[in-house]
Each structure stands twice: as structure tokens, then as C-alpha cells.
Amino acid sequence: MNAPTTNPHTDQETGPIVKITINSKPKEIHRGRNTVAEIKKLGDVPAADELEQVIGGKLPPLPDDGAVTLKGGEVFISHPRDS
């Protein structure tokens, strides 16, 4: 069974690998809580860009210092910030 474990370096729970989509590209990441910075890094999204999660057809922006609990199937889109 794939029971969640704790990452000793971050004290964050990590679970089985799930698939998410970042800018139309499938990616694999541990299920559970992941920071926006980790998701950006995985998707090769520049730190200065804004990351948004597609939720019910809407694109709420994610705070750079925030986190998302991933269950699998989430879709993210990035773009340069408005000036």
C-alpha cells in the first residue's frame, strides 16, 4: 500500500506520484501539499511569472508563497505578470 510518508527535510507529507498538467505538459509530482514554487520549478515556469490553477473554468492566481494540495489531475497555466 502507498501510505503517505513524511519528508524529513521539509516535514511535509508526501504520497504516491500523481499526474498534473502545467502549460499543457503532463508532469508527475508527489500527491499532497506542494508549494507554488515547487510546482513552478517542476513546470520550468520562471519565478517572475504568475501561476494560475484551472478550477471550474476559472483561473484564480496562486500566491508565490502559497501551496496547493494535489490529488492528481490538476491543471496549471502560467503567464508573465501584468505590468
C-alpha positions as a Markdown table, in Angstrom:
| # | Residue | x | y | z |
|---|---|---|---|---|
| 1 | Met | 0.0 | 0.0 | 0.0 |
| 2 | Asn | 1.3 | 3.5 | -0.8 |
| 3 | Ala | 0.9 | 5.1 | 2.6 |
| 4 | Pro | 2.0 | 8.8 | 2.9 |
| 5 | Thr | 5.4 | 9.4 | 4.4 |
| 6 | Thr | 7.0 | 12.5 | 5.9 |
| 7 | Asn | 9.9 | 14.1 | 4.1 |
| 8 | Pro | 12.4 | 14.7 | 6.9 |
| 9 | His | 13.8 | 17.7 | 5.2 |
| 10 | Thr | 10.5 | 19.7 | 5.0 |
| 11 | Asp | 8.2 | 17.9 | 7.4 |
| 12 | Gln | 5.7 | 17.8 | 4.5 |
| 13 | Glu | 3.7 | 14.7 | 3.8 |
| 14 | Thr | 4.5 | 13.0 | 0.5 |
| 15 | Gly | 2.2 | 10.4 | -1.0 |
| 16 | Pro | 2.1 | 8.4 | -4.2 |
| 17 | Ile | 3.0 | 10.1 | -7.5 |
| 18 | Val | 0.2 | 11.8 | -9.3 |
| 19 | Lys | -0.1 | 13.5 | -12.7 |
| 20 | Ile | -0.8 | 17.2 | -13.1 |
| 21 | Thr | -0.6 | 19.5 | -16.2 |
| 22 | Ile | 1.5 | 22.6 | -16.3 |
| 23 | Asn | 1.2 | 24.7 | -19.5 |
| 24 | Ser | -0.3 | 21.8 | -21.5 |
| 25 | Lys | 2.6 | 19.5 | -20.4 |
| 26 | Pro | 2.0 | 16.4 | -18.2 |
| 27 | Lys | 4.1 | 16.3 | -15.1 |
| 28 | Glu | 4.5 | 13.9 | -12.2 |
| 29 | Ile | 4.7 | 15.0 | -8.6 |
| 30 | His | 4.0 | 13.6 | -5.1 |
| 31 | Arg | 0.4 | 13.8 | -4.0 |
| 32 | Gly | -0.3 | 16.1 | -1.1 |
| 33 | Arg | 0.8 | 19.6 | -0.2 |
| 34 | Asn | 3.2 | 21.3 | -2.6 |
| 35 | Thr | 4.4 | 24.9 | -2.7 |
| 36 | Val | 3.7 | 27.1 | -5.7 |
| 37 | Ala | 7.5 | 27.5 | -6.0 |
| 38 | Glu | 7.8 | 23.7 | -6.3 |
| 39 | Ile | 5.1 | 23.5 | -9.0 |
| 40 | Lys | 6.7 | 26.4 | -10.9 |
| 41 | Lys | 10.1 | 24.6 | -10.8 |
| 42 | Leu | 8.6 | 21.3 | -12.0 |
| 43 | Gly | 7.0 | 23.1 | -14.9 |
| 44 | Asp | 10.0 | 25.2 | -15.8 |
| 45 | Val | 7.9 | 28.3 | -15.1 |
| 46 | Pro | 10.0 | 31.4 | -14.5 |
| 47 | Ala | 9.8 | 32.6 | -10.8 |
| 48 | Ala | 8.6 | 36.0 | -12.0 |
| 49 | Asp | 5.6 | 34.6 | -13.9 |
| 50 | Glu | 2.2 | 34.2 | -12.4 |
| 51 | Leu | 0.8 | 30.7 | -11.9 |
| 52 | Glu | -2.9 | 30.0 | -12.1 |
| 53 | Gln | -4.9 | 26.9 | -11.4 |
| 54 | Val | -7.8 | 26.0 | -13.7 |
| 55 | Ile | -10.8 | 25.5 | -11.3 |
| 56 | Gly | -14.3 | 25.2 | -12.7 |
| 57 | Gly | -13.3 | 27.0 | -15.9 |
| 58 | Lys | -11.8 | 29.9 | -13.9 |
| 59 | Leu | -8.2 | 30.9 | -13.5 |
| 60 | Pro | -7.5 | 32.1 | -9.9 |
| 61 | Pro | -3.9 | 33.2 | -9.5 |
| 62 | Leu | -1.8 | 31.4 | -6.9 |
| 63 | Pro | 0.3 | 33.4 | -4.4 |
| 64 | Asp | 4.0 | 32.9 | -4.8 |
| 65 | Asp | 4.3 | 32.0 | -1.1 |
| 66 | Gly | 1.3 | 29.7 | -1.2 |
| 67 | Ala | 0.8 | 26.0 | -1.5 |
| 68 | Val | -1.7 | 23.6 | -3.2 |
| 69 | Thr | -2.9 | 20.2 | -2.0 |
| 70 | Leu | -2.6 | 18.0 | -5.1 |
| 71 | Lys | -4.8 | 15.0 | -5.6 |
| 72 | Gly | -4.0 | 14.4 | -9.3 |
| 73 | Gly | -5.4 | 15.8 | -12.5 |
| 74 | Glu | -4.9 | 19.5 | -11.6 |
| 75 | Val | -4.2 | 21.9 | -14.4 |
| 76 | Phe | -2.0 | 25.0 | -14.1 |
| 77 | Ile | -1.2 | 27.8 | -16.6 |
| 78 | Ser | 1.5 | 30.4 | -16.3 |
| 79 | His | 2.0 | 33.8 | -17.9 |
| 80 | Pro | 4.0 | 36.9 | -17.4 |
| 81 | Arg | 2.6 | 39.2 | -14.8 |
| 82 | Asp | 0.7 | 42.3 | -15.9 |
| 83 | Ser | 2.8 | 45.4 | -15.7 |
